[in-house]
Amino acid sequence: MLGWLKKRNETPVEERSYSGVYAFWSGVLFLTTIWAVWNEVETRRPWMVYLEEFLEMKSDLLHKQIADARQSIDNDAVNALAKQLSEVRAKLASADAQKMRAQIDALKRKVVDYTQQRGFEKSKVDAENYTYESSAREKDSKDATEARKERTDLEKKMDEYQAKADAVEAQIDSITAIMAPWSAEAKSLQAQIDSIRAPVLALEGKLDFTKNAPVEIKQVILEGYDRSNWGMTKSRIDRCQTCHMGWSDSTFSGTDFETMLLREYSAAGKYVERTYGAKIAEPVLEVLASAEFGEQRDYTGDLENALGDKKGDAGMLLAKLTTDREKVMGMKKVFGVHPDLPLLKQHNPEKFGCTSCHAGQGMALSSVEQAHGFEEHWDSPLLTSHYVEGSCTVCHGQRMDFAPYAKYASMGRKLYIDFGCWGCHDNINIPDFKVMKQGPSLRSVTAKLTPQWMYTWIKFPKAVSHTTRMPMFYLSDDEVDAVVTYLAQAADSSTYKPLAATVPAGDPVKGKYNVEHLGCLGCHATKEYPATSRLKEGNSFGPYLSNLNTKLSKPWLFDWLRNPKHYNPKTRMPNLRLTDAEAADIAAFILQDHGEGVPAQDHQFKDLHSKEIADQGFKIISTYGCYGCHEIKGFENASKASVQHTDFGKKLVQQLFWGTVPEDTLTKIRRYFADSVGLPLGKAVNAHHDEDWFTWTILKLKSPRIYQTDAIVQRMPSFMMSDTEAYALSVYLRSMRKDYIAPRWSEPVTAVQNDLDSGRFFVHWNNCIGCHKVENTGGWVQDRIKAVEGVADAQYLSPPIITHEGRKVQEPWLYSFLRAPSPIRPWLKIRMPTFGFTDSMYTVAQNYFLAMSGVTYETRSYADFQPDPENLAGGNILFTKFQCIKCHQMGKVTDPASLAPDLRLAAGRLKPEFIPEWLRDPNALAPGTRMPSFFPEGQSPAPDILGGDAARQMRALRDVVWTLGKRKPA
Amino acid sequence: MERLSNFLEIVTQPDNIPIVLLLVLTIFYAILAWKKARRNDAAGSPAEAAQSDRVQVWPYLVRVEFIAALIVMVILTVWSFSLNGPLEEAANPTLTPNPSKAPWYFLGLQEMLVYFDPWIAGVVLPTLIIVGLIAIPYIDINPKGNGYYTFKERKFAILTYGFGFLVLWVLLIQIGTFLRGPGWNFFMPGEYWDPHKVVPLTNRDLSELFGIPTKLVDLSINPVATIFGAVVCLAYLSIPVIYWRMKRGTPILQQLGFYRYFTTAYLFVLMTALPIKMILRWTLNVKYILVTPFFNI
């Protein structure tokens, strides 16, 4: 080469030939051009591979479906009809028929001819008419008269041609009439055949459509959906459906699809397909498909059955099945139907796209990673698994829950409320911590607890009470000492003192009975009835009752039980209207040694009266934000101790501090959450260090001080969360985003929605749902009642379902009832407590009930409602016939098992329009009620009364009940 | 291994390809020129003198140019589709990229910003570069070295230009591209560009090294420090004058004459001020030499 160059250099320029060099580089440029085209249409369009694969799979599946459909239709009928059809067609094709058709053709030609000639005459007419009109205007009467005459002649000619054409048309009709029945018959036969073959035809149509499907990018444009970083309105473009084509296609679900996935993408499926004949392969593949996609169970037996004499292969096949699992599942995710089509009915991807919920880089098509946003420069990676629930709030706003969807996000939100996260972190839609506190007030704490016990508790709360939500702050001995010193001194100024000087002795046996029957178990757990959840709801709402003997003094407990608001006016513990004896009994029972009380450590305080130590305590309390959950004197105007969470879900990896956590530890932790616990996390955005938002958050929740370094002090306490709790909370935290979404794309905030939301918070905050069922949740006390009473069905012994309270009870009644409950169901042992709600809290409850029932508040006088006197006679007959009085006993209580509320209360309590509604279908309003349905499907059982009009009969019964109420209860 | 992958990650960035090419090509052509110059200098007469003569533009030059055009087209085509545009996040005014780098051809200027205030590094020095380049034909009175390679006959011109271009321009671009990471911190080749890297900021003014505080107690500028800085600067700027006084009798200076000499000398002195400041920064952590209430140097 070099030699050649050297020699060439010695040749004079004029004598050198460049044709070889030119040919070579021209060739290279040509190839480069081809390469460029190839790069453009193939290399840069990986989505086409998916499209082709999709269409191929779809036509294969359709072919199979068509074959199946052909099997299932009535082929004999089709054949018979086809035979008839061919006879008719033969008639239509006979020589006579052909002759007739030839005649018709000839005649039709004539018609065309005549029509054309008529047309010519018509245009001449128009021309003459023009001459006439223009001449007449110019007063040239001679020309006008001539033209007029000419026109009239031509019009006659026109009519002649019309008559000729009509005559020929008539001829045609007469010939057609002879053949018409045959054609009609052929048509009807074809229609019959088609109707039998309809399923096949539909599939064939689909197949045709599939074969001719265009190769194109499918995109959804969400006009003006987003805002850019510069505040400009911006459309969002989603091209997800270019690859995910089967999301709504029923062809891509079910056994056929699943076996096909195995056949195409798994070693096991390929092996089966290759090795066994079609007869064995089909059933074997089906079993394998259910082993892969069905419920988790052992399929070896089924597989052996399907394999027949080859059953020795079962183990090998199942082992092979696991090797390609990821790929097969992946392909199912690419092509398969979306797992929740009903949800998509409300969120049509054709309109809303996919990224509005799932995030990811919607417009990217160049690779799977890019499209899913798993790359360094895309800030919102695909939300895998339950993290997608973090997107609901983007359009719908922060809500208490999105039942029945977004379970983890709702659970996370409840945890956020119940763990008191909002006490230290600012967050929209969570109540102000200055008004409400998650923990008890510490204003008079020394009247309740000894400093030693407080010391023991703060040091490590879980050691004292295993179910507590009070977190551990990793405080040193001296720090706890200082905190308790401050709290003790702050409580010194309190004027609280237990009211009763002496406490009756009390009988623990009776106390146990009262605890189990009066409703304590609605909110509290005991050794016998342990807590069922870590959320602050049901019986884990209040403190655990079986370890209090080392904590509380009897005078305080007695005072507390009789009137909790005396010690703490803001407490959520309601007043159960206990008598002194009842309170003393319960106190005696609670203060018994249940074997779980942890004795207070014998800590020697440095000096409980030292101002200096108290000042240190003050600083520690300010630093750690104890006042976020507890009312503490001196912190009335403190602001929240930690950072805002309002936009936490949008934080970027670069904005999170990772401390000194080594890379390999992070990798291990990510893998742990992704694999072992089954909580898939997003891929790392910062691939360099395996860092992503999800890992950071979940790790922070599990181990709050993990990112602490010498320079960066962290103060978050440990809540000892389980993996699931941390996961749910991280899902909720992901939902905290102040994304701007254009109003037309987001759901407007309605008053009803606000009422529902505040109400849901209210029933959770006050644990109404511990005893009552609302909106298909709660009422857990029933489980305890079942256990205590030893019955299988405890609905009639439990507090009522209150979902429909809004349409059911009169607003004034509800108000007075909540202020001072009076028994409706005298057979219930459990008591509706007096909560002492303020008027604004009452309003929240009232609005919630109304919103749940879809009714609006009306100012009305219920006392003025007048029963229709014409209904009363018939109503009374029905009242007797239905034996209402048998259960609705008025005054005397006998057998609790068959009792119903006193009907005399109805007129003062129920809304008049509710009773007919209730009578129509009691079970719909209160599932499990013992009230029988007298009007099954709205039909009257007594056609002879009041004209058999069911609606009127129901109104009549209401009128009778209403008159009962007019009498004073005995 | 990790160092290598860190290094390769930066070197193979699509937008760094031209800078790698720049490095390779400048070195290649500098060596080539150097070799040819050495050969000519050793031989006593330039080899180019032996090569003769002219050929017709058409077709002998045009055909070669046409083939060159073909080759360039091949390279550009392959380049354009085999390297993707280096897109990053959507621009966000509240979240700017780190490091924020100028276009590669300005990275030398950006590097100067480390050592000088913007008005010097961004305005005065670039203007001087342009003015100096314009002035070359007028101050270069050496007729030798036209049409052939030589070093011996043009030592000053070649050394000055080599230093000004290869070191102060090309090298600074390379440093700005490959060794300056997040926060414009200096990273060794292969070191991971950690955005959280912290380097101590311990620069002091030159006067402070001599025990003269730059700022008074009320944080106003100490006039003594200003005078000190001014003296140092004037001393530096008086070097051409002293040299003139010492050597004005020599034939070279005679030929140059007063005006050409001082234009050349001050362009040269100002160019050399840049590496001097850089060395002072690296060795003594000098922040400013001259501090005044209006500007700092």
Interface residues (C-beta under 8 A of the other chain):
Chain A: V13 E14 Y18 V21 Y22 W25 S26 V28 L29 T32 T33 W35 A36 N39 E40 S228 N229 W230 H377 W378 D379 L652 Q654 H688
Chain B: V55 Y60 R63 V64 F66 I67 L70 I71 M73 V74 T77 V78 F81 S82 L87 E88 E89 A90 A91 N92 P93 T94 L95 Y192 P195
